[in-house]
Amino acid sequence: MIARVPSGVRSPSGFTLIELILSIGAAALILIVANQVLFTSLRLRNSVSDAIESAVPLELAIDALRHDLQGATTPKTNGVLSGSFRAGSLASTVNAQPVSLEFNTTTGSLRASEPWGAVQRVSYSLRNSVEGGSAVTDLYRGVCRNLLAISVAEVEDQLILRDVARLDVECFDGVQWLPQWDTTDVSGNTTNLPVAIRIRLQRGESWGPDPGLVELLVPLSAQSRTNSTSTVGG
């Protein structure tokens, strides 16, 4: 004999069609929300990763400039190792290449395989990009380790930042900012190290629609140089 379920009483052994539809709809809604959250997180991670990767070369270039400038040697008359400090649109004293900044600094790495000291001559300049063509310029750092070379000194060119539209260097003499500085000009007022250096980098179009202007300000330890002599009487 088959037992009959009274009217209005639901069997506990299964789900109705409406309950299944509602469960599937809720599960689908949860999957859609989880999918949106997942892909939003992935896009955010990729954006952050791209921003960090693009900022690393810029930070390395700024650190190289700051480190070299902080180690700049004080120029002396006829000083080979102390060298000169020159900034602006000029030609390099080493290989006659156009540079924007050139000076001696104490940032050379000491190695057992290289017979050079810590003092080296560095220069910063913009060169036509090998990959981007003549319309794009890159920032190069030239390094000369052998300051006592009899013949033409060898300069190692290091690419430190791609797609730099402009490189502006200004020197502070304690009163005003000057676009040119040359300690080899004994007839002028720039025979010592400047009080500070201000460098502005304008990045190119590959950095985005509005890459912005990067500015670096480095104070220098200026030391006066004079040809006058004084006599101490007793």
C-alpha positions in Angstrom: 0.0 0.0 0.0 1.4 3.4 -1.0 1.4 6.2 1.6 0.1 9.4 0.4 1.6 12.8 1.4 -1.1 15.1 2.7 -1.9 18.1 0.7 0.3 21.2 1.4 3.2 19.1 2.9 6.4 19.2 0.8 8.6 16.1 0.6 12.0 16.7 2.3 13.9 14.5 -0.1 14.3 17.0 -3.1 14.1 20.5 -4.5 11.5 22.1 -6.5 12.2 23.5 -9.9 11.9 27.1 -8.7 14.5 26.4 -6.0 16.9 24.9 -8.5 16.5 27.9 -10.8 17.1 30.3 -8.0 20.2 28.4 -6.8 21.7 28.3 -10.4 20.9 32.0 -10.8 22.6 32.9 -7.5 25.6 30.8 -8.4 25.9 32.4 -11.8 25.7 35.9 -10.2 28.4 35.0 -7.7 30.6 33.7 -10.6 30.1 36.9 -12.5 31.0 39.1 -9.6 34.0 36.9 -8.8 35.1 37.1 -12.4 34.9 40.9 -12.4 36.8 41.2 -9.2 39.5 38.7 -10.4 40.0 40.5 -13.7 39.9 43.9 -12.1 42.6 42.7 -9.7 44.7 41.4 -12.6 44.4 44.6 -14.5 45.4 46.6 -11.4 48.3 44.3 -10.8 49.5 44.7 -14.4 49.1 48.5 -14.3 51.1 48.7 -11.0 53.8 46.3 -12.5 54.1 48.4 -15.7 54.3 51.6 -13.6 57.1 50.1 -11.5 59.0 48.7 -14.4 58.9 52.1 -16.3 60.0 54.0 -13.1 63.0 51.8 -12.5 65.2 53.1 -15.4 64.3 56.7 -14.4 65.2 56.1 -10.8 68.5 54.5 -11.8 69.3 57.4 -14.1 68.5 59.9 -11.3 70.6 57.9 -8.8 73.6 57.9 -11.2 73.4 61.6 -11.7 73.1 62.3 -8.0 75.9 59.9 -7.0 78.3 61.4 -9.6 77.5 65.0 -8.7 77.9 64.3 -4.9 81.4 62.9 -5.6 82.5 65.8 -7.9 86.1 66.7 -7.3 87.2 70.3 -6.6 88.9 71.7 -9.7 92.5 72.9 -9.4 94.8 74.8 -11.7 96.5 72.3 -14.0 95.0 69.4 -11.9 94.9 66.2 -14.0 92.9 64.1 -11.5 90.9 67.0 -10.1 89.9 68.0 -13.6 87.4 70.6 -14.5 83.7 71.1 -14.1 81.8 72.1 -17.2 78.0 72.3 -17.8 75.9 73.6 -20.7 76.0 73.0 -24.4 79.7 72.2 -25.0 82.2 69.7 -26.4 83.8 67.0 -24.3 87.4 67.5 -23.3 88.0 63.7 -23.8 86.6 62.9 -27.3 85.1 66.2 -28.6 81.6 64.7 -28.5 78.8 67.2 -27.6 77.8 66.8 -23.9 75.6 68.7 -21.4 77.6 67.9 -18.3 81.2 66.8 -17.7 83.3 66.6 -14.6 85.7 64.4 -12.5 84.1 62.4 -9.7 85.2 59.9 -7.1 82.7 57.2 -8.0 85.0 54.9 -9.9 84.8 51.2 -8.8 88.1 49.7 -7.6 88.8 46.3 -9.1 91.8 44.1 -9.0 91.7 43.6 -12.8 91.7 47.3 -13.7 94.6 49.5 -12.8 92.5 52.6 -12.2 91.8 54.7 -9.1 88.4 55.9 -7.8 88.6 59.2 -9.7 87.0 59.0 -13.2 85.7 61.5 -15.7 82.0 61.3 -16.5 79.8 63.1 -19.0 76.1 63.2 -19.7 74.6 63.8 -23.1 71.7 63.1 -25.4 72.3 60.9 -28.4 70.1 59.8 -31.3 68.3 56.6 -30.3 69.4 53.4 -32.1 65.9 51.9 -31.8 63.7 55.0 -32.0 65.5 56.6 -35.0 66.9 60.1 -35.3 63.7 61.7 -34.0 64.2 60.2 -30.6 67.2 60.8 -28.3 68.5 58.8 -25.3 70.5 59.8 -22.3 74.0 58.4 -22.2 76.7 58.4 -19.5 80.3 58.5 -20.7 83.0 57.2 -18.4 86.7 57.7 -18.8 88.8 55.7 -16.3 92.3 56.3 -17.6 92.9 60.0 -16.9 96.6 59.7 -17.5 96.3 58.3 -21.0 99.1 59.4 -23.3 97.0 59.0 -26.5 93.3 59.5 -26.9 91.5 58.3 -23.8 89.0 55.5 -24.1 85.4 56.5 -23.2 82.8 53.9 -22.3 79.3 55.0 -23.3 76.5 53.7 -21.1 72.8 54.0 -22.1 71.0 54.9 -18.9 67.6 56.2 -20.0 65.7 55.9 -23.3 63.5 58.6 -24.9 64.6 61.8 -23.3 63.4 64.8 -25.2 65.4 67.5 -23.3 68.3 67.7 -20.8 68.7 71.1 -19.1 71.5 71.7 -16.7 71.7 74.9 -14.6 74.4 75.9 -12.0 73.8 78.0 -9.0 76.6 80.5 -8.1 75.0 81.6 -4.8 73.0 84.4 -6.4 71.5 83.2 -9.7 71.1 80.1 -11.9 73.4 80.0 -14.9 73.0 77.8 -18.0 76.7 77.6 -18.6 79.6 76.7 -16.3 83.3 76.2 -17.2 86.0 76.1 -14.6 88.7 76.1 -17.4 87.7 79.7 -18.2 90.1 81.5 -15.8 88.9 84.9 -17.0 85.4 84.3 -15.8 83.7 83.8 -12.4 83.1 80.1 -12.8 86.5 78.7 -11.8 85.1 76.9 -8.7 82.4 74.3 -8.2 78.9 75.7 -8.3 76.9 75.8 -5.1 74.3 73.5 -6.5 73.2 71.8 -9.8 69.7 71.7 -11.1 68.9 69.1 -13.8 65.6 68.9 -15.7 64.7 65.8 -17.8 61.8 66.0 -20.2 60.7 62.5 -21.2 59.5 61.7 -24.7 56.2 60.4 -26.1 56.8 56.8 -25.3 56.4 57.6 -21.6 52.7 58.4 -22.1 50.5 61.3 -23.0 51.7 63.5 -20.1 55.1 62.2 -18.9 55.8 65.3 -16.9 59.1 67.0 -16.1 61.6 65.4 -13.8 63.8 67.7 -11.7 66.9 66.9 -9.7 68.6 69.4 -7.3 72.0 68.4 -5.9 74.0 70.7 -3.6 77.8 70.7 -4.1 80.6 71.3 -1.7 82.1 74.4 -3.3 85.7 75.4 -2.5 87.2 78.7 -3.5 90.2 78.7 -5.7 92.5 81.8 -6.0 95.9 82.6 -7.4 96.6 85.3 -4.9 99.2 84.8 -2.1 99.4 86.3 1.3 102.5 86.9 3.5 102.4 86.3 7.2 104.8 88.5 9.1 106.3 87.8 12.4 
